[in-house]
Amino acid sequence: MDHLHRIEYHRRLSDGALVLEHTEEVVDHGWYIKKGDDWRRRYTLGCAHDFMSRAGTKPGLYAISVWRGENRVCTVGIDWRPSKG
């Protein structure tokens, strides 16, 4: 469990408030394969696309935060528009 991460999916409401819609825990070392914020953002978006597709997440704006213990690895925004078909 050395690489346990919690990914939180917060929907952004029209008034700017964030509401937690999903949480997942993953054992994954991917955020550390390469260095830098750009890599962490890209990796997080890839994980989010996979999870949100499987979870049937409604379209909208989301803030996705990755945590390792009490340390935030990164937060990214996404305008989620699931593909049809």
Jmol script that loads the backbone (N, CA, C; Angstrom):
load data "model"
ATOM      1  N   MET A   1       0.821  -1.207   0.000  1.00  0.00           N
ATOM      2  CA  MET A   1       0.000   0.000   0.000  1.00  0.00           C
ATOM      3  C   MET A   1       0.861   1.266   0.000  1.00  0.00           C
ATOM      4  N   ASP A   2       2.105   1.113  -0.379  1.00  0.00           N
ATOM      5  CA  ASP A   2       3.027   2.234  -0.385  1.00  0.00           C
ATOM      6  C   ASP A   2       2.601   3.337  -1.348  1.00  0.00           C
ATOM      7  N   HIS A   3       1.845   2.992  -2.387  1.00  0.00           N
ATOM      8  CA  HIS A   3       1.461   3.980  -3.396  1.00  0.00           C
ATOM      9  C   HIS A   3      -0.047   4.198  -3.408  1.00  0.00           C
ATOM     10  N   LEU A   4      -0.668   4.132  -2.234  1.00  0.00           N
ATOM     11  CA  LEU A   4      -2.103   4.349  -2.125  1.00  0.00           C
ATOM     12  C   LEU A   4      -2.424   5.832  -2.305  1.00  0.00           C
ATOM     13  N   HIS A   5      -3.340   6.124  -3.200  1.00  0.00           N
ATOM     14  CA  HIS A   5      -3.788   7.489  -3.470  1.00  0.00           C
ATOM     15  C   HIS A   5      -5.304   7.547  -3.395  1.00  0.00           C
ATOM     16  N   ARG A   6      -5.815   8.683  -3.000  1.00  0.00           N
ATOM     17  CA  ARG A   6      -7.255   8.952  -3.002  1.00  0.00           C
ATOM     18  C   ARG A   6      -7.511  10.011  -4.068  1.00  0.00           C
ATOM     19  N   ILE A   7      -8.454   9.728  -4.957  1.00  0.00           N
ATOM     20  CA  ILE A   7      -8.816  10.693  -5.993  1.00  0.00           C
ATOM     21  C   ILE A   7     -10.236  11.166  -5.701  1.00  0.00           C
ATOM     22  N   GLU A   8     -10.380  12.470  -5.563  1.00  0.00           N
ATOM     23  CA  GLU A   8     -11.681  13.073  -5.259  1.00  0.00           C
ATOM     24  C   GLU A   8     -12.179  13.832  -6.479  1.00  0.00           C
ATOM     25  N   TYR A   9     -13.449  13.608  -6.801  1.00  0.00           N
ATOM     26  CA  TYR A   9     -14.087  14.229  -7.962  1.00  0.00           C
ATOM     27  C   TYR A   9     -15.160  15.188  -7.447  1.00  0.00           C
ATOM     28  N   HIS A  10     -14.879  16.481  -7.527  1.00  0.00           N
ATOM     29  CA  HIS A  10     -15.815  17.506  -7.068  1.00  0.00           C
ATOM     30  C   HIS A  10     -16.479  18.176  -8.264  1.00  0.00           C
ATOM     31  N   ARG A  11     -17.808  18.181  -8.285  1.00  0.00           N
ATOM     32  CA  ARG A  11     -18.558  18.902  -9.324  1.00  0.00           C
ATOM     33  C   ARG A  11     -18.623  20.374  -8.932  1.00  0.00           C
ATOM     34  N   ARG A  12     -18.360  21.242  -9.912  1.00  0.00           N
ATOM     35  CA  ARG A  12     -18.452  22.688  -9.668  1.00  0.00           C
ATOM     36  C   ARG A  12     -19.866  23.132 -10.028  1.00  0.00           C
ATOM     37  N   LEU A  13     -20.554  23.723  -9.062  1.00  0.00           N
ATOM     38  CA  LEU A  13     -21.912  24.218  -9.272  1.00  0.00           C
ATOM     39  C   LEU A  13     -21.881  25.596  -9.922  1.00  0.00           C
ATOM     40  N   SER A  14     -23.033  26.053 -10.377  1.00  0.00           N
ATOM     41  CA  SER A  14     -23.101  27.344 -11.077  1.00  0.00           C
ATOM     42  C   SER A  14     -22.672  28.510 -10.192  1.00  0.00           C
ATOM     43  N   ASP A  15     -22.813  28.374  -8.869  1.00  0.00           N
ATOM     44  CA  ASP A  15     -22.390  29.450  -7.967  1.00  0.00           C
ATOM     45  C   ASP A  15     -20.914  29.332  -7.561  1.00  0.00           C
ATOM     46  N   GLY A  16     -20.217  28.340  -8.148  1.00  0.00           N
ATOM     47  CA  GLY A  16     -18.795  28.154  -7.862  1.00  0.00           C
ATOM     48  C   GLY A  16     -18.501  27.163  -6.754  1.00  0.00           C
ATOM     49  N   ALA A  17     -19.522  26.742  -6.029  1.00  0.00           N
ATOM     50  CA  ALA A  17     -19.324  25.775  -4.950  1.00  0.00           C
ATOM     51  C   ALA A  17     -18.907  24.422  -5.523  1.00  0.00           C
ATOM     52  N   LEU A  18     -18.160  23.663  -4.723  1.00  0.00           N
ATOM     53  CA  LEU A  18     -17.734  22.325  -5.114  1.00  0.00           C
ATOM     54  C   LEU A  18     -18.456  21.293  -4.267  1.00  0.00           C
ATOM     55  N   VAL A  19     -18.975  20.248  -4.934  1.00  0.00           N
ATOM     56  CA  VAL A  19     -19.679  19.167  -4.249  1.00  0.00           C
ATOM     57  C   VAL A  19     -18.981  17.858  -4.589  1.00  0.00           C
ATOM     58  N   LEU A  20     -18.588  17.110  -3.561  1.00  0.00           N
ATOM     59  CA  LEU A  20     -17.911  15.835  -3.780  1.00  0.00           C
ATOM     60  C   LEU A  20     -18.908  14.829  -4.356  1.00  0.00           C
ATOM     61  N   GLU A  21     -18.616  14.321  -5.552  1.00  0.00           N
ATOM     62  CA  GLU A  21     -19.492  13.341  -6.197  1.00  0.00           C
ATOM     63  C   GLU A  21     -18.935  11.932  -6.144  1.00  0.00           C
ATOM     64  N   HIS A  22     -17.629  11.773  -6.279  1.00  0.00           N
ATOM     65  CA  HIS A  22     -17.016  10.445  -6.289  1.00  0.00           C
ATOM     66  C   HIS A  22     -15.689  10.517  -5.545  1.00  0.00           C
ATOM     67  N   THR A  23     -15.320   9.384  -4.974  1.00  0.00           N
ATOM     68  CA  THR A  23     -13.988   9.201  -4.408  1.00  0.00           C
ATOM     69  C   THR A  23     -13.540   7.803  -4.786  1.00  0.00           C
ATOM     70  N   GLU A  24     -12.298   7.678  -5.178  1.00  0.00           N
ATOM     71  CA  GLU A  24     -11.756   6.341  -5.427  1.00  0.00           C
ATOM     72  C   GLU A  24     -10.379   6.257  -4.792  1.00  0.00           C
ATOM     73  N   GLU A  25     -10.013   5.043  -4.389  1.00  0.00           N
ATOM     74  CA  GLU A  25      -8.678   4.797  -3.877  1.00  0.00           C
ATOM     75  C   GLU A  25      -7.973   3.874  -4.852  1.00  0.00           C
ATOM     76  N   VAL A  26      -6.749   4.235  -5.186  1.00  0.00           N
ATOM     77  CA  VAL A  26      -5.965   3.448  -6.138  1.00  0.00           C
ATOM     78  C   VAL A  26      -4.567   3.232  -5.582  1.00  0.00           C
ATOM     79  N   VAL A  27      -4.016   2.085  -5.877  1.00  0.00           N
ATOM     80  CA  VAL A  27      -2.611   1.824  -5.587  1.00  0.00           C
ATOM     81  C   VAL A  27      -1.904   1.997  -6.922  1.00  0.00           C
ATOM     82  N   ASP A  28      -1.198   3.109  -7.062  1.00  0.00           N
ATOM     83  CA  ASP A  28      -0.670   3.501  -8.365  1.00  0.00           C
ATOM     84  C   ASP A  28       0.558   4.383  -8.162  1.00  0.00           C
ATOM     85  N   HIS A  29       1.592   4.106  -8.900  1.00  0.00           N
ATOM     86  CA  HIS A  29       2.843   4.874  -8.827  1.00  0.00           C
ATOM     87  C   HIS A  29       2.968   5.868  -9.989  1.00  0.00           C
ATOM     88  N   GLY A  30       1.952   5.922 -10.852  1.00  0.00           N
ATOM     89  CA  GLY A  30       2.028   6.690 -12.091  1.00  0.00           C
ATOM     90  C   GLY A  30       2.354   8.158 -11.954  1.00  0.00           C
ATOM     91  N   TRP A  31       1.957   8.785 -10.867  1.00  0.00           N
ATOM     92  CA  TRP A  31       2.224  10.221 -10.699  1.00  0.00           C
ATOM     93  C   TRP A  31       3.711  10.521 -10.541  1.00  0.00           C
ATOM     94  N   TYR A  32       4.508   9.481 -10.299  1.00  0.00           N
ATOM     95  CA  TYR A  32       5.923   9.681 -10.019  1.00  0.00           C
ATOM     96  C   TYR A  32       6.844   9.129 -11.103  1.00  0.00           C
ATOM     97  N   ILE A  33       6.269   8.666 -12.225  1.00  0.00           N
ATOM     98  CA  ILE A  33       7.075   8.126 -13.320  1.00  0.00           C
ATOM     99  C   ILE A  33       7.960   9.222 -13.918  1.00  0.00           C
ATOM    100  N   LYS A  34       7.358  10.397 -14.093  1.00  0.00           N
ATOM    101  CA  LYS A  34       8.100  11.556 -14.595  1.00  0.00           C
ATOM    102  C   LYS A  34       7.969  12.675 -13.584  1.00  0.00           C
ATOM    103  N   LYS A  35       8.847  13.655 -13.665  1.00  0.00           N
ATOM    104  CA  LYS A  35       8.798  14.793 -12.752  1.00  0.00           C
ATOM    105  C   LYS A  35       8.013  15.940 -13.364  1.00  0.00           C
ATOM    106  N   GLY A  36       7.444  16.746 -12.508  1.00  0.00           N
ATOM    107  CA  GLY A  36       6.830  17.985 -12.953  1.00  0.00           C
ATOM    108  C   GLY A  36       5.317  18.009 -12.898  1.00  0.00           C
ATOM    109  N   ASP A  37       4.811  19.231 -12.784  1.00  0.00           N
ATOM    110  CA  ASP A  37       3.369  19.445 -12.695  1.00  0.00           C
ATOM    111  C   ASP A  37       2.634  19.024 -13.959  1.00  0.00           C
ATOM    112  N   ASP A  38       3.246  19.260 -15.125  1.00  0.00           N
ATOM    113  CA  ASP A  38       2.577  18.911 -16.375  1.00  0.00           C
ATOM    114  C   ASP A  38       2.296  17.416 -16.431  1.00  0.00           C
ATOM    115  N   TRP A  39       3.259  16.586 -16.046  1.00  0.00           N
ATOM    116  CA  TRP A  39       3.052  15.141 -16.044  1.00  0.00           C
ATOM    117  C   TRP A  39       1.949  14.746 -15.069  1.00  0.00           C
ATOM    118  N   ARG A  40       1.970  15.289 -13.865  1.00  0.00           N
ATOM    119  CA  ARG A  40       0.952  14.944 -12.872  1.00  0.00           C
ATOM    120  C   ARG A  40      -0.437  15.321 -13.370  1.00  0.00           C
ATOM    121  N   ARG A  41      -0.574  16.486 -14.012  1.00  0.00           N
ATOM    122  CA  ARG A  41      -1.877  16.892 -14.570  1.00  0.00           C
ATOM    123  C   ARG A  41      -2.328  15.929 -15.661  1.00  0.00           C
ATOM    124  N   ARG A  42      -1.434  15.609 -16.581  1.00  0.00           N
ATOM    125  CA  ARG A  42      -1.805  14.700 -17.679  1.00  0.00           C
ATOM    126  C   ARG A  42      -2.175  13.320 -17.153  1.00  0.00           C
ATOM    127  N   TYR A  43      -1.416  12.826 -16.189  1.00  0.00           N
ATOM    128  CA  TYR A  43      -1.706  11.499 -15.632  1.00  0.00           C
ATOM    129  C   TYR A  43      -3.050  11.505 -14.903  1.00  0.00           C
ATOM    130  N   THR A  44      -3.303  12.563 -14.149  1.00  0.00           N
ATOM    131  CA  THR A  44      -4.573  12.676 -13.436  1.00  0.00           C
ATOM    132  C   THR A  44      -5.743  12.721 -14.401  1.00  0.00           C
ATOM    133  N   LEU A  45      -5.619  13.483 -15.484  1.00  0.00           N
ATOM    134  CA  LEU A  45      -6.693  13.547 -16.474  1.00  0.00           C
ATOM    135  C   LEU A  45      -6.929  12.185 -17.124  1.00  0.00           C
ATOM    136  N   GLY A  46      -5.881  11.435 -17.396  1.00  0.00           N
ATOM    137  CA  GLY A  46      -6.045  10.089 -17.946  1.00  0.00           C
ATOM    138  C   GLY A  46      -6.789   9.174 -16.987  1.00  0.00           C
ATOM    139  N   CYS A  47      -6.410   9.221 -15.712  1.00  0.00           N
ATOM    140  CA  CYS A  47      -7.108   8.421 -14.700  1.00  0.00           C
ATOM    141  C   CYS A  47      -8.568   8.857 -14.587  1.00  0.00           C
ATOM    142  N   ALA A  48      -8.796  10.167 -14.615  1.00  0.00           N
ATOM    143  CA  ALA A  48     -10.157  10.696 -14.483  1.00  0.00           C
ATOM    144  C   ALA A  48     -11.033  10.270 -15.650  1.00  0.00           C
ATOM    145  N   HIS A  49     -10.514  10.359 -16.861  1.00  0.00           N
ATOM    146  CA  HIS A  49     -11.301   9.936 -18.035  1.00  0.00           C
ATOM    147  C   HIS A  49     -11.727   8.480 -17.888  1.00  0.00           C
ATOM    148  N   ASP A  50     -10.801   7.637 -17.464  1.00  0.00           N
ATOM    149  CA  ASP A  50     -11.103   6.223 -17.289  1.00  0.00           C
ATOM    150  C   ASP A  50     -12.192   6.026 -16.227  1.00  0.00           C
ATOM    151  N   PHE A  51     -11.999   6.604 -15.056  1.00  0.00           N
ATOM    152  CA  PHE A  51     -12.946   6.420 -13.961  1.00  0.00           C
ATOM    153  C   PHE A  51     -14.310   7.023 -14.283  1.00  0.00           C
ATOM    154  N   MET A  52     -14.330   8.257 -14.777  1.00  0.00           N
ATOM    155  CA  MET A  52     -15.596   8.944 -15.017  1.00  0.00           C
ATOM    156  C   MET A  52     -16.415   8.242 -16.096  1.00  0.00           C
ATOM    157  N   SER A  53     -15.754   7.663 -17.075  1.00  0.00           N
ATOM    158  CA  SER A  53     -16.457   6.884 -18.103  1.00  0.00           C
ATOM    159  C   SER A  53     -17.110   5.654 -17.485  1.00  0.00           C
ATOM    160  N   ARG A  54     -16.364   4.936 -16.666  1.00  0.00           N
ATOM    161  CA  ARG A  54     -16.904   3.725 -16.021  1.00  0.00           C
ATOM    162  C   ARG A  54     -17.992   4.042 -15.024  1.00  0.00           C
ATOM    163  N   ALA A  55     -17.879   5.183 -14.342  1.00  0.00           N
ATOM    164  CA  ALA A  55     -18.834   5.547 -13.287  1.00  0.00           C
ATOM    165  C   ALA A  55     -20.108   6.195 -13.839  1.00  0.00           C
ATOM    166  N   GLY A  56     -20.133   6.491 -15.133  1.00  0.00           N
ATOM    167  CA  GLY A  56     -21.308   7.147 -15.705  1.00  0.00           C
ATOM    168  C   GLY A  56     -21.506   8.554 -15.175  1.00  0.00           C
ATOM    169  N   THR A  57     -20.405   9.261 -14.968  1.00  0.00           N
ATOM    170  CA  THR A  57     -20.442  10.605 -14.395  1.00  0.00           C
ATOM    171  C   THR A  57     -21.169  11.574 -15.325  1.00  0.00           C
ATOM    172  N   LYS A  58     -22.041  12.393 -14.735  1.00  0.00           N
ATOM    173  CA  LYS A  58     -22.794  13.384 -15.501  1.00  0.00           C
ATOM    174  C   LYS A  58     -21.866  14.454 -16.061  1.00  0.00           C
ATOM    175  N   PRO A  59     -22.222  15.029 -17.213  1.00  0.00           N
ATOM    176  CA  PRO A  59     -21.421  16.116 -17.776  1.00  0.00           C
ATOM    177  C   PRO A  59     -21.345  17.308 -16.823  1.00  0.00           C
ATOM    178  N   GLY A  60     -20.275  18.066 -16.932  1.00  0.00           N
ATOM    179  CA  GLY A  60     -20.131  19.273 -16.133  1.00  0.00           C
ATOM    180  C   GLY A  60     -18.683  19.592 -15.840  1.00  0.00           C
ATOM    181  N   LEU A  61     -18.498  20.638 -15.068  1.00  0.00           N
ATOM    182  CA  LEU A  61     -17.159  21.060 -14.653  1.00  0.00           C
ATOM    183  C   LEU A  61     -16.805  20.356 -13.348  1.00  0.00           C
ATOM    184  N   TYR A  62     -15.577  19.846 -13.290  1.00  0.00           N
ATOM    185  CA  TYR A  62     -15.119  19.119 -12.109  1.00  0.00           C
ATOM    186  C   TYR A  62     -13.724  19.584 -11.717  1.00  0.00           C
ATOM    187  N   ALA A  63     -13.467  19.541 -10.423  1.00  0.00           N
ATOM    188  CA  ALA A  63     -12.124  19.704  -9.875  1.00  0.00           C
ATOM    189  C   ALA A  63     -11.731  18.331  -9.341  1.00  0.00           C
ATOM    190  N   ILE A  64     -10.610  17.819  -9.818  1.00  0.00           N
ATOM    191  CA  ILE A  64     -10.157  16.484  -9.447  1.00  0.00           C
ATOM    192  C   ILE A  64      -8.874  16.625  -8.655  1.00  0.00           C
ATOM    193  N   SER A  65      -8.911  16.146  -7.422  1.00  0.00           N
ATOM    194  CA  SER A  65      -7.747  16.247  -6.538  1.00  0.00           C
ATOM    195  C   SER A  65      -7.223  14.863  -6.216  1.00  0.00           C
ATOM    196  N   VAL A  66      -5.904  14.737  -6.265  1.00  0.00           N
ATOM    197  CA  VAL A  66      -5.227  13.487  -5.935  1.00  0.00           C
ATOM    198  C   VAL A  66      -4.481  13.701  -4.627  1.00  0.00           C
ATOM    199  N   TRP A  67      -4.672  12.776  -3.701  1.00  0.00           N
ATOM    200  CA  TRP A  67      -4.042  12.857  -2.387  1.00  0.00           C
ATOM    201  C   TRP A  67      -3.246  11.595  -2.124  1.00  0.00           C
ATOM    202  N   ARG A  68      -2.107  11.758  -1.499  1.00  0.00           N
ATOM    203  CA  ARG A  68      -1.312  10.639  -0.982  1.00  0.00           C
ATOM    204  C   ARG A  68      -1.173  10.896   0.500  1.00  0.00           C
ATOM    205  N   GLY A  69      -1.949  10.164   1.273  1.00  0.00           N
ATOM    206  CA  GLY A  69      -2.041  10.458   2.702  1.00  0.00           C
ATOM    207  C   GLY A  69      -2.683  11.823   2.871  1.00  0.00           C
ATOM    208  N   GLU A  70      -2.042  12.681   3.628  1.00  0.00           N
ATOM    209  CA  GLU A  70      -2.558  14.040   3.840  1.00  0.00           C
ATOM    210  C   GLU A  70      -1.952  15.052   2.870  1.00  0.00           C
ATOM    211  N   ASN A  71      -1.131  14.584   1.936  1.00  0.00           N
ATOM    212  CA  ASN A  71      -0.460  15.472   0.988  1.00  0.00           C
ATOM    213  C   ASN A  71      -1.184  15.484  -0.350  1.00  0.00           C
ATOM    214  N   ARG A  72      -1.507  16.680  -0.811  1.00  0.00           N
ATOM    215  CA  ARG A  72      -2.144  16.810  -2.119  1.00  0.00           C
ATOM    216  C   ARG A  72      -1.079  16.708  -3.189  1.00  0.00           C
ATOM    217  N   VAL A  73      -1.270  15.779  -4.118  1.00  0.00           N
ATOM    218  CA  VAL A  73      -0.345  15.578  -5.232  1.00  0.00           C
ATOM    219  C   VAL A  73      -0.619  16.623  -6.307  1.00  0.00           C
ATOM    220  N   CYS A  74      -1.893  16.813  -6.655  1.00  0.00           N
ATOM    221  CA  CYS A  74      -2.266  17.819  -7.640  1.00  0.00           C
ATOM    222  C   CYS A  74      -3.786  17.962  -7.679  1.00  0.00           C
ATOM    223  N   THR A  75      -4.228  19.048  -8.273  1.00  0.00           N
ATOM    224  CA  THR A  75      -5.649  19.278  -8.555  1.00  0.00           C
ATOM    225  C   THR A  75      -5.740  19.803  -9.978  1.00  0.00           C
ATOM    226  N   VAL A  76      -6.663  19.231 -10.743  1.00  0.00           N
ATOM    227  CA  VAL A  76      -6.881  19.678 -12.118  1.00  0.00           C
ATOM    228  C   VAL A  76      -8.368  19.897 -12.346  1.00  0.00           C
ATOM    229  N   GLY A  77      -8.669  20.786 -13.270  1.00  0.00           N
ATOM    230  CA  GLY A  77     -10.048  21.018 -13.667  1.00  0.00           C
ATOM    231  C   GLY A  77     -10.334  20.328 -14.977  1.00  0.00           C
ATOM    232  N   ILE A  78     -11.584  19.900 -15.147  1.00  0.00           N
ATOM    233  CA  ILE A  78     -11.979  19.246 -16.384  1.00  0.00           C
ATOM    234  C   ILE A  78     -13.422  19.622 -16.704  1.00  0.00           C
ATOM    235  N   ASP A  79     -13.666  19.890 -17.958  1.00  0.00           N
ATOM    236  CA  ASP A  79     -15.021  20.098 -18.458  1.00  0.00           C
ATOM    237  C   ASP A  79     -15.435  18.749 -19.033  1.00  0.00           C
ATOM    238  N   TRP A  80     -16.085  17.931 -18.222  1.00  0.00           N
ATOM    239  CA  TRP A  80     -16.375  16.550 -18.578  1.00  0.00           C
ATOM    240  C   TRP A  80     -17.570  16.471 -19.525  1.00  0.00           C
ATOM    241  N   ARG A  81     -17.302  15.957 -20.691  1.00  0.00           N
ATOM    242  CA  ARG A  81     -18.329  15.713 -21.716  1.00  0.00           C
ATOM    243  C   ARG A  81     -18.129  14.283 -22.199  1.00  0.00           C
ATOM    244  N   PRO A  82     -18.831  13.315 -21.573  1.00  0.00           N
ATOM    245  CA  PRO A  82     -18.618  11.915 -21.951  1.00  0.00           C
ATOM    246  C   PRO A  82     -18.962  11.677 -23.414  1.00  0.00           C
ATOM    247  N   SER A  83     -18.169  10.822 -24.039  1.00  0.00           N
ATOM    248  CA  SER A  83     -18.444  10.481 -25.432  1.00  0.00           C
ATOM    249  C   SER A  83     -19.633   9.525 -25.484  1.00  0.00           C
ATOM    250  N   LYS A  84     -20.406   9.656 -26.523  1.00  0.00           N
ATOM    251  CA  LYS A  84     -21.581   8.794 -26.679  1.00  0.00           C
ATOM    252  C   LYS A  84     -21.204   7.635 -27.584  1.00  0.00           C
ATOM    253  N   GLY A  85     -21.649   6.471 -27.166  1.00  0.00           N
ATOM    254  CA  GLY A  85     -21.419   5.306 -28.024  1.00  0.00           C
ATOM    255  C   GLY A  85     -20.427   4.447 -27.452  1.00  0.00           C
TER     256      GLY A  85
END
end "model"
wireframe off; spacefill off
backbone 0.3
color backbone group
